[in-house]
Amino acid sequence: MLLVWLYGVMVVGAVSRSAVQIATEFDKAPLAYSLSAAAGLVYGFITYSLVRGGERARRAALVCCAAELAGVLTVGTWTLADPSAFPDATVWSDYGMGYLFIPVLLPVTAMFWLRRSRTATS
């Protein structure tokens, strides 16, 4: 239940932030704002999968969490290696530092829980 709640908070944060930024200042940092919107969509799908339940949804959530972690690590490294590529921060900038590192910790925790829940039910 805690994972669903945390992912729900991340959906609201990422989607609302990116929606405002895209609507008001998209030309300032289109890549950053688009990546934040993509993060919000990923968070939304993971939240839906966790709520839905079942083996198929669990596997979909596991794949999306792995993709989310890859995105956080890629964007986090990119923002540190080439800060000029991101005139404004994304949800995943600096490994999610602006969100208390939740974007990098959440997928790891979720993947651990999803893998563990599979073995517990097997």
Secondary structure by P-SEA (a helix, b strand, c coil): caaaaaaaaaaaaaaaaaaaaaaccccccaaaaaaaaaaaaaaaaaaaaaaaccaaaaaaaaaaaaaaaaaaaaaaaaaaacccccccccccccccccccaaaaaaaaaaaaaaaaaaaaac
